[in-house]
Amino acid sequence: QSSLFPMEDGFLDDGRGDQSLHSGLGSPHCFSHQNGERVERYSRKVFVGGLPPDIDEDEITASFRRFGPLIVDWPHKAESKSYFPPKGYAFLLFQDESSVQALIDACIEEDGKLYLCVSSPTIKDKPVQIRPWNLSDSDFVMDGSQPLDPRKTIFVGGVPRPLRAGTHCSTGHVGCAAWFGEHWGKPAWQRGNSERGDTVGDTAHPEAVLGEKRASLEPCLLLLCAAVELAMIMDRLYGGVCYAGIDTDPELKYPKGAGRVAFSNQQSYIAAISARFVQLQHGEIDKRVEVKPYVLDDQLCDECQGARCGGKFAPFFCANVTCLQYYCEYCWAAIHSRAGREFHKPLVKEGGDRPRHISFRWN
């Protein structure tokens, strides 16, 4: 995404975005085309949860290689030097987006969630949850009639993403990724359930396994906040939301755990940044996140318009409601030497917000 509001670069064509990208999981996962070129619909990074506890990296790769070249990753993998995903989940990083399409088509859908059966040395055909990231969920225009103003846009840090999997479970178990693996260490047909009538020999139909799984355990749900959910939460809290976006990695287009929300009026904007921290509560999501002004790196000093700094962009932004301005170093020192302003703290554009190139070796 090349700007704060991607729809200005043609990512979204109208007030609700490209509706061709908003089909549900139950619809055919066909490719969209624009000007004769295939339009990518999904991130090449896919979350897979509920893996067998004894499955290693090579076995995960082998289970999904039929969909295309990929590498398997999980948090702190390099530091841990482990061959096994420590919490029962991993990320599949495909070389081509078409591989994600093929994976989705091979999945079984149950209550809007996708599952695929995976085997390990001791567990055969264990259903694991597949959670692709739909690119259309990255941006949502709530009110297309309002102009989008970067000066009324907030940064939301700590937006729920797949790394939060395993922390919330309707059964009340904490860290239920391990608990889930313990209870599901054996497939249904090895737990004395053959009288159910849905087994064939020593195997069971995947649909039957999924049905039993949901009825007896209801494992933890992946907390992944889409832009539409972020927009609705913030609009309920402060009103005046016209746009919400989820920050994504420029290489894989996958959520980074942060977002941005644009308001149509100054009152809602000030109310949001004054809160500093907000509890996101919407459906399965319940998480405390940080809120602060979205700082741009291409703004001139509001005091001198660049006259005192050689036309360079202002490095500082004052988030105090009495200022809410960009300053060069000279003007910051001059303005904030005044009584009552000496304790204001500047915000700067964080380096982590800037795109970085990532290279992979595909298996």
N, C-alpha and C positions, 0 to 999 in steps of 0.2 A: 504494500500500500504506500503510495507515494505522497499522500497528503493526510492532514488531520481528518478530513472528511472524504473518504474514498469515492462517494457518489459524484464528487466534483471532477473526478478523473474518469467518469463513465462506468464505475463499478455498479451503480444503481441507476436505473433509467427513469424511475418515477418515484412518487411519494412512498411507495411500499417496496421499492427495489424490483429486481427482475423476477417476476412471479414464476418464470419457468424454472427457477432454482429452488423453489419452496415446496416441491412435492414431498409427500410423506414417505415413510419407510415402506408403506404398502404399495406404492406406485412403482411402475417399471423404472429401473435405474438406467435409463438410456442416456446417451451423450447429448448435450445441448450443443448447438452450433451457432456461431455468430460470425458473419462475413466469411462463411466457408471454413472457419477454423473451429475445432472442438473446444468447448468451454469447460474448464475444470470445475468440478462440483464439490470435490472433497479434498481435505488436506492429505498429503502423502503419509502423514503420521497417524497411526491408529492405536487406540488403547485396547488392550485385551486383558480382562480380569477373570479371577476365579480359576487360574491355572493349577494343574496338579502340583502338589508340593515337591515332587521329585523330578519335575521336568527341567532340563537344563537348556542353555542357550542354543546348542546345536539341534536339539530335538524340537525346540520352538521354531527355529529356522526351517527345519525339514517339514514341519507341519504346515507352514504357510508359503513355502517356496513355489508351490504349484501356481500361485497367483502372480508371481513375478519376482525379480531380484529384490532383496530386502536385507536390512540388518535389524537386529533385536537390541533394544536398549531398555534401561530402567534407571531410576535416580541413583546417583553415586556408584554407578557400575564400575567405573575405572578405579575409584578409590578402594572399593571393597574387594576387587579381584575375585568376585564370586561367579561361578558358572550358573547359579540358580537365582531366579528373581526372588528377593528376600521376603516380599509381602504378597506373593501370589498374583502379581500383575506385571505387565511389561508393555512396551511400546513397539509397534512394528513400523519401521521406516522404509517405505517402498521407494524404489527408484522412479516408478511411473504412477501417475494418478489412476490410470486405467486398471492397475492392479487392485486398487481399493474398490473400484466398481465391481471387479470380478469377485472379490472377497464378499462384498455385500450380497451379491446375487447368489452366492453359495450358502448364505446363512439361513437359519430358521428364525422366523419372526414370532415373538411371543409377547403380547401386550405392548407392542410398539418397541420392543427391545430385540436386539439381534444376538443370536447364539450360533456357535459352531462347535462341533465335537472334536476334541483333541485327545490324543493318547500319549501316555508316558510309559516307562518300563513296567510300572505296577498297576496302572489305571488305564482302562480301555474306554475310549469314546466318552470322555468327560465333557459336558457342555460348558463352554467358556463364553463370557460376554464380550461382544465386539462393539466398540463405541467409536465410529468414525466421526470426524468433525466436518459438518456441512459448512462450506464457505459462506453460504447465504446467511448463516447464523452470526457472522462476524459484524454485521452492520444492520441497523434498523432505524428507519425514518418514521418517527411517531407523528410528526406534524410537518408535512411537506410544504405547507403554505408559509412557514416561518423561515427567514434567512438564518443560516448557521454562522454564529459569531464565535471565533476562537477565544474572544475575551469573556465569553460566558460559558466556557467549557471547563469541566472538572476532570481531574485524574482520579481513577478509582483503583487503588492497589489491593492486592490479595483477593481478586475475583476468583471464585471457585473454579478449579480446573481438575483434570484427572488425577493429579498428584494427591488429591484429598480422598481418593477412594479408600474404603476400609475404615473410615473414622465415624461414619454414621450408618446405623442399621436399624431397621424397624423392629428387630428382635431385642434391641437394647444391649447387644454385645459390643464392647469396645474392642477395636482391633480385630474385627470379625473376619478379615481376610484369612488369618490363621485359623480362626474358629471354623470358618467355612471349609477350609481345606481339611480340618480334622473330621468334620461331620461328613464331608463328601470325599473322604479318602478312598471309598469303595463305590463303584457304580451301583445303581439300584438293584440290578439283577444279582449282586453279590451280598445283598443285605436282607435276604429272606423275603423278598417281595414277589416271588414268581407267581404267587396265588392271585396277583392282581390281574393276570390274564393278558398283560401287554408285553410279555417277554417271548422271545423266540429262541429256544435253546439256551445258550449262555449269553445272549445279547438282548438288548431292548431297543425299541424304536426311540429315536431321539426325542420325538414329541412327547412320548410317555415319560421319559426321564425329566424333561423340562417341566411337565405338568406336576410331577411329584415334587420336584425341587421347589417350585413356586408355592405349592400348597403347604409344605412342611417347614421351609426355612425362610423364604423371602430374603435372599442375601442382600448385602449392602448395595446401595445404588450409587453409581458414579455421579459425583456432583460437578456438573459442568454448566456454567451459566452462559446462556445465549444472550445476544444483544437485546432481543425483544424482552427477555426477563429483566435485564438490567434497566431498561427503559421504564418498564412498568413499575418496578420497585421504587426508582427514584421519582417518578411522577406521582406515585402515591404518597411519598414522603414530603416532596417539596413543590410539586406541580410544575407546569411550564416546560416539561421535557419535549424537545423536538427531534433529538437524535441520540442514539447510543451506539457505541462500537466496542468490540473486543480486540485488544492489541494482539496481533499474531506475529509469529516468527516469519521474517521475510523469505526464508528458504523453504520451509515446510508448510507455512501458512497455518500454524497450529497455535492455539491460545498460549500466551505467556504468563497469564495470571494477573493481567491488568486490563483496564478499560477506560473509556472516556464517555462523558455525557454532556451534551450541549443543551442549554436552557434558552428559552425565548425571552426571558426577562431578568433584570438585574436582581430583583428581590429573591427569586428562587435560587439564583446562582450564589448570592451571599449567604442565604440560609444553609445551603449545602456545604460550602467551604467553612462556615463557622462551626459546623458540627464536628469536623475533623475525623470522627469515626462514626460509621453507620452499621447497623445490623441488617444485613440482607436477609430477608425472609420472604420466600416465594416458593410454594410447593415443597419440594424436597430440599431446598436450599435454606440454610440458616447459618450465616457466617458474618463475623465482624470484619469490616474492611476499612481501609484508610481513604479519606477524601481530601483532596487539596486542589488548588488551581492547576490547570493544565498549562505548563510553561512552554512557550515557543522559543525557538532559537533564531528566528529571523525578524525580530522586532527592533525598531529603533527606540532609543531612549525617549520616553514621553515628555521629559523636561526640556531637553535641548535638541531633539530630533536629529541627533548624531553630530551636531555642530562642535561639541566639546570632546568628541572621541574619534574624530576623523571619519565619520560616517559608518563606523563599525556597529554591528548589531549589539543591543544591550545584553549584558551577561546576567543581570539580576532582575528579579521580579519580587515586589513586595506584596505579600498576601494579606497583610493587615487591611481591614475594611476601610481604614482611613486613607489608604494609598491605592492599592490595586493598580499599580503602574510598573512599567519597565524602566530601569535606570542603567546608565553607564556608570562606571566606577566613580567618576568625578561627581556626578549628580547624586549618586547614592550617599556619598560622604557628606555632601552639602545639605541635602534634605534631611538626612537622618542624624544630623548633629543638633537638630532642633529639639527643644524640650518635648518630651512625650513620645518621640519617635526613635530615641537612641537605642531602644531595646527591640526594634523590629528586626526580624531575621530574613535575609534574602533567600529566595528559591532560585535554583539554577536548573537548566536542562540536564537531566541525568544521562550519563553516557550509555547506560543500559537501554535507553529508548531508541538509540540509533541503530540502524540495520548493521548486521555483521554477517560476513560470508561464512558458511559452514560447508565443509567438504566431507564426503563419505566414501568408503569403499564398499561396494555392493556385493552381497553373496548370492 
